[in-house]
Amino acid sequence: MNISQFVLFLIFVFTICFWCGYIVKQNEEALIEEVRSTANLTGTAVPTPDLSEKALQKILKEDPKWLQLYEHQPKHKPNFTYLTSEHSKCRDETPFVVIFVATRPSEVEARLAIRASWASKKQWHGKSVLTLFLIGNESREQTGKLYLEHQEYRDMIMQDFIDTYNNLTHKTRMAFQWLHDFCPKAQYVMKTDSDVFVNPGNLVNYLLNLKEESSQTLFTGYPLQGGPIRDKNYKYYLSYEEYALDVFPLYCSGLGYVISGNLALQIYTMMCHVKPFPNEDAYVGVCLKLLGGQVHIPNGNLFFIHRIDLADKIQHLIAAHWVDPVAMKHYWETLQKT
């Protein structure tokens, strides 16, 4: 590519970025209202979750420090603009499970591997599974490439926050917001990462075998509990201003947690009352606690957080961490042979 061709390419990318951003900003609210008004969402398009005020007051009474995290008014409602939303994904069919995959703009190979492996099959045990990628904004050149990728695959949700480690909580909130805005009838939600192998067949089978009373309040995954790191020399440093308590409530690792659709909508509503802080998984756990919800610890090894040999486990797990794109395809091929 000579200099003239390179300049023309840059002009083309910048033009796409400008017009896509402009069009989305002009039509975002109209798109949301359009989707909510479709037959698929009539009557329950914008559900207002019934928060447990009694549970909340009990928690606030037990430890007044929670008042430093909770705002009575919804002051923290996400206000980032959708750059891509794939708002029509739930218009014609309500998915049984929506799997949100957090990914960085540069992780093209990982997204391709997921599309070619466990996300390639859309139906499991007669149930629809929808997989979408969560991405923030970056440089104009990178954003232009993301638009082109999205045009080809139509499976990316992107908002105009900068895609950094400290903004991972915004990325996670984006998943809950998208569910509220465009797919509130989904029965279940899973949030995972781009280096995680998911076995959707086992996931769907697990959900189909839940007891009725558990299906409405499910929050499960690999449980974690601890406290914020106060040492400024560490990547995961969290100040007292950001998080006033000395411990986190029980929460689930972001490698993969699964939530009932109804509870996910309640968590989104609570997010509007809780200021975001770095550590997106603990943040979701805080919102769950303020709702009076609990983490369900599954029986058996379904979620693997550590790097291990999965050869004899791939048939039985739901999610496994630290899987690179090559291994992703290999495990998928192994699963297809069983």
N, C-alpha and C positions, 0 to 999 in steps of 0.2 A: 504494500500500500504506500503510494507516494504522499507527499505533504498535502497536495490539493485534495486527494481522496480522503485523507485523514481529517482535514478541516471540514469537508462536506459531511463526514460521518458525525463529527462533534455537533455541527449545526443541526443535523437531523435528530440526534439524541436530545439536545437542549429543547428543540421544538416540541418533541413528544412530551418531555417533562412538563413544559410550560402549559401546553394545552390540556394534558390529562389532569394536572393539578387544578387548572382553572375550571374545567368542566365538573370535576368532582365537587369542588367547593360550591359551585352554583347549584348542583343538583342533589347534594347529600341528603338534605331533609326531605326533599320530594321522593327520593328513592326509598327512604325508610317508610314514609307514609304509604307509598305505593305497595310495598311488600306487606305491610300490616293490613292493608285493605283487601288482599287477595282472599279467595275462598278458603284457602288452606289455613289462614290465620284468623278468620272471622270469629269474634267473640272472645278469643284469648290472646289476641295479638300483642297486647301490652300488659301482661299480668302484673298486678301489684302484689308482691309477696307479703303474706301475713306474718310479719316479724313477731317474735315472742317477746313482747314488752316486759312480761313478768320475769323471764329468764335474764333479759338485759339488765333490769333493775337489780336483780339479785347479784349479778356479777359486779356491777358498779358499786354496790353496797359492800361487798366482800373486800374489794380493793379499789379505793378511790383513784388510784393511779390510772385505771382504765379510762377515767374521764379525760385524761390527757391525749388519748387516742381517738375517743369517740366524740363526734359532733352531733348534736341533736338535729341540726339542719343539714341537708345534703350538700355541704359545701365542696365536697371532693368528687363530684360527678365528673367522669372523664370528658374532656373537651377537645381532644385531638380530632383532626379531620381525617376521614377515610380517604386514602389515596387509591386503594383498591378494596373492594368489599365482597365481591361475589354474592351480592344480595339476593340473587335468584335461586341459590342452591337449595333452599327449603320451600320454594314456591309450589312445586308440583308434587313433591314427596317429602314427608317428614321423616328424617333419619332416626333410626333406633339409637344410634350412637354418633356423636360428632367428636372426632379426634383432632385436637388442635396441637400442632407441632411447632414449638418455638425454634426459630432458626435465624442465623445471621445472614445478611445479604450475600456475603462471600461464599456461603456454604452450598454452592450450586450442585456439586457432586453428591453431597449428602441428600439433597432434595430429589435428585434424579434416582438415586439408589432406593429411596423410600417409595417413589412412584413406581419403580420397576419391581419392587418386592411386595412387602406386606400391604401397601396402600393400593396395589393394582386390582385387587378384588373388592368389589363394592357390596356384595351380598354374602352374608354368613348365616347359616341356619335359617334362611328365609327372612333375615333382617337386614336393613340398609345401614351401611357404615359410610360416613362421609369424613374424609381427611382433608384438612386445610392447614396451610402454613402461616405462621405469625411472623411478621417482619416489620422492623422500624425503617425509618428513612436514613439516608446516608448522603454521599456526594451525588452531584447531579449525574455524573457519568454512571455511577453504580445504580442509581434510581432508574435511569433510562434502560439499563440492562434488565432490571427487575420488571419493568413494564413489558418489555419484549417477552420475557419468560412467562409472565402472567398471561399475556395474550395467547400464548401457545397452550398453557395447561389450565388456566382458569381455576386455580386452587390456592391463591395467595391473598391474605388479608394484610393490608399495610396502612399504617397511620403516619402522620407527619411528626412524630417524635424521633430524636436521634437514637439510632440503634447502638446503645452502649450497655456495659454491665450494669451501671447504676440505673438504667431505665428498663431493666428486665421486669420490674413490677408493672410498668406501664404496658409492656407487651402482654403480660398475663391478664391484666385488667381488660385489655382489648378483646381477649377471647370471651370473657364473661359479657362484655358490652355487646359484642357481635351476636351472641346467643340471644340476649334480650332484644336487640334491635331487629334481628332477621330470622331467628329460628327458635322461638320460645316454646315450641311444642316438642322439641327433641326430648326423648325419654332419658337419655344419659349423655354425659360429657366426659371426655378424657383429655387431660393436658399432658403432653410429653415433650421430649426434646429430640433434636435431629440426630443424636448419637444413641438412640434407643431403638432396639428391635421390639416391635409390638406383634403379638399373636392375636389378631382380631377374632379368630375363631374361638379361642379360649375365652377372650373377653366377653363376647356375646353369649357364649354358653354359661359363663359364670353369672351374668346378669339375668339370663332367662331362668336360672335356678334360685334366684333370691326369693326369700319369703316376702309376702306382700307388704308387711309392716316395715321391712328394711328398704324396699325399693324406692320409697319416697324420701328417705332421709340418708341415703347412702353417701358416704365419703370414705374412700378406702385407697390404700396404696402402701408404700413402705414408710412406716411411722418413724418420726424423728422428734426429739425433744432436747432442748438445751437453752442456752442463753446467748444474748448478743455479745459480740467481741468488742471490747472497749479500747483495745490497743490500736492506735492510729497507724502503726506500721503494717497492719494486716489488711489484705484486700477486702475482707468482710467486716471491716470496722463499722460500727453503728453507734452514733452518739446518743446521749441521754435525751437530747432535744428531738431526735428522730424516733426513739423508742424509749419510754420512761421506765418500763419494768425490767427486772433483772433476769427474768426467764421468759421463754416463749411457751405458749400453750402447745399441746401435742398437735403436730401437723404432719403432712406427708411430703416426701421428697418429690421434687419436680421431675424426676425420671419418669414418673407416670402415676397420676392419681385419677380416680374415677368418681364421679359425682352424679347423683340423680338430677335430672333436668330441673325439677322443681326447686331443689336445694340450691343449685347453681344460680338460679334467678334470684333467690333470697340473698345469696352471697354477693351478687352484683349490687343489689339494693344497699346492702351493708357497706360495700366498698365506697358508695357515695357519701358515707358518713365517717369513713376512716381515712385519714391522710396516708398516702402511700409512703413506704419507707423501703430502702434497699434490703433485699432478702424477700423475694417475691413469694416463696413457698410459705415462710413464716407469716407473711402478710395475709395470705389466704387463710392460714390457721387462726389468726387473730379474728378475722371476720366470721369464721365458723364458730369460734368460742362465743363471740358477742351475740350470736344467734341462738346460743344454747345447744348447738350441734356437737357431735362427737365424731372422732375418727374411729372407723370400724377396722379392726385389725383382722385381716383375712387368715383363714386356716391354710397352713401349708406355705410353700415357697412359690409365690406368684409374681413377686416383684424383686428383681435382683439389682442392688445398687452398686455392688463391687464388681470389678473386672475379674471374671472367672471363665472357665471353659464351659460353654453352654451346649456342647454336642449332645449330651444325654438329657438336657433339660428343655430344649427348644419346643418339644411337643406339649409341654405341660405349663409353661410360664405364661404370664400376660405381658410382662415388659422386662427387658434387660438393658442395663446401662453399658456404656463404653463399647459400642459396636461401630466399627468404621464402615464406610460404604462397600468395601469389598466383602467384608464379613456379612453385611446386611443381605447382600444378594446370595451369598453362600448358604446362610441359614434359611432363607426363603426357599431355595432349591431343595434343601434338606427336608423342609416341612412339606413340600409338595410331594415328596416321594413316600411319605409315611401315610 
